[in-house]
């Protein structure tokens, strides 16, 4: 058998293995808010705070870990915007007579842990992959409370958060994954 024919199967095997897809990293998006959060002010404040805290914390990780300029720019915008929405929610809650407590990550801690373990391009894919469902859940939360909420200042705050979250979703849909 000619030497080229003996090498060809080995070469095909090697190329086949090299071209095989690598397993995707698990993706744990933050849990959605409870249904009551779209109608009851204390639940809304807690869910909105957790959502914002996840966005801020995950985006701070992105600033530390990502080398992609677009991801870093997006992450900085997330920090800035979600700090603003947190402040607006707290102010509105106080206007409505509530005493909001500092937000906690709760179930979103698993998502942050997953991001903490990722690096390089895998981090960027995971970060963007988590951001999409997190923002979709946040959009549903804010839209729901704006329509059904039981406190007027918080309803107005939720309504003002909707276009911000919609902008984030549009940007995320354009980012490579």
N, C-alpha and C positions, 0 to 999 in steps of 0.2 A: 504494500500500500504506500503511495507517495506520502512524503512527510507532511505536505500541506493538508492532506485529508485527515491525517492523524491529529494535527494541531487544531483543525477546525472545530471538532466537537468540544474540545476543552475550552476553546475560545468562546464558543457559543454559550457554554455553561457559565463561564465566568461573566460574560456580558449579561446573561439572563439574571444572575444573582445580583450583579451591580445595579441592574435596571429595576429590580423588584422594589415595589413601594415600601417605604419605611412605615412602621406602624405609627398612627397618629397618637399624639399625646391625649390623654383623657382631658375632658373639658368639663369642669364643674361650674356652671353659671350660678350666681347668687340665687337663693330661693326667692320665688315671687312673694309679694306681700300678701297678708291674709285678706280675705274678701271684706272684712269689716273696715279695713283701712280706707276703702273708697267712700265710706259714709260717716264713720265716727272719728271725731277730731283726735282723741288721744292715740288711736291706732294709726291714723294717717301721719301724725307727727313722728311717731316711732318708726314707721316704715319709710317715710321720706328721709329721716335722719340716717337710717341704716343704708339706704340706697346711696345717699350722698357720701357717707363715710366710706363705703366700698369703692365708689368712683375715685375719691381722693386718695385712699390708701393704695389702690391698684395702680393709679397713675403716678404716684410717687415711686413705686417700684419700677414702673416703665422708665421714669427719668433716670433711675439708677442702672437699669439693666439693658435697655435698648440702645442700639447704635444707629437705628434708623431715624433720620431727621424728621420724617413725617409722623412717625409714631411718637417721637419726643414732643413735637409741636402739639399734636393732638392731646397728649397726656398733660401738658402744661395748661392747655385750654380747659381740660376736664377739672383740674385742680381749681383753677380760677372760677369757672362757672359754678361748680358744685359747692365751693365755699360761699359763693353769693346766694345760691338757692337755699343753702342751710341757714344763712343769716336771715333771709327773707321769711323762711318758715318759722324760725324762732320768734322773730318780731311779730309775725301775724298771730302765732299761738298766744303770745303775751297779750296782744290786743284783744283776743277773744277770751281772755281770762284764764288761760292755761299756764302751767309752770313746766315747760319742757325740760326734760333731763338730757344730759349729754348723750349723743347717739352711740350705739354699740353695733359692732359688726354682726353679732349673732350668727346665723347660719351662713353668712357670707365669708366667715373665717376660713372655711374649706377652700373657697375660691382663691383667697389670698395665699393660703398655704401652697396651693398648686402653682401659682405664679412665682412664689418665692423659690420653688425648686427648679423652675424652668430657666433656660438661658439661650442666648443667641437668637437665631431666627425662630426657633421653637417658642421662645418667650413672646416674640412679637405676634405670632399666629395665635397663641393662647390668649394673650391680652385682648386682641381684637375679637377673637372668638367669644370671649366672656362678655365683652362690652356690648355686643349686639343684643343678646337676650336680656342683659341687665337694663339696657336703655328701653327695650320694648316693654319690660315690666314696669319701669318707672313711668313711661308714657301712659300706660293703662292706669297706674295709680293716680297720677295727677289729673288725667282726664276724668276718671271716675269720681274723685273727690270734688273737682270743679263742678261736676254735674249734680252730685248727690250729697255733698258734705253738709255737716250740721253747724258749721261756724263760718260766718261771712268773711272775715278777714283771711282765714285759711283757704276758703274757696277761691278768693281772688288771687292769693299767692299761688295756689295750685294751677289756676288758669294761666298765670304769667310764666310758670315753669314749662308749660306744654310746648311753646314754640322753641324754647332752648333745647329741650330733649329731642324734638323733631329734627332740629338742625344737627344734633350729634348723630342721630340715626342716619341721616342723609350722608354725612361725612364718612361714617363707618362703612356704609354700603359701597363707597367708592374706594376704600382702602384695600390694598391687596391682602389676601389671606393665605 
